[in-house]
């Protein structure tokens, strides 16, 4: 069975990152539009997000206003709790 590329990347340290990008509309610069970007990326360096934002600034007409980043790790160590007693039910 083949392991998916996304799962492999998670094991390498990638985890879900969401960025809310506010940018000025090219035809109406006083108006802001929202774009939501979501990808697996490495915290705290965010190379994928930086690559995307560089592409945006080089290629697209809408100048960036702000970027808000949210991050959550998808694979975490299991939580284990010790039991101090044992109860038998009838």
Secondary structure, DSSP 8 states (H G I E B T S, - for coil): ----HHHHHHHTTEEEEEEEEEEE-SS-TTSEEEEEEEEEEETTT-HHHHHHHHHHHHH-SS-EEEEEEEEE-S---------S------
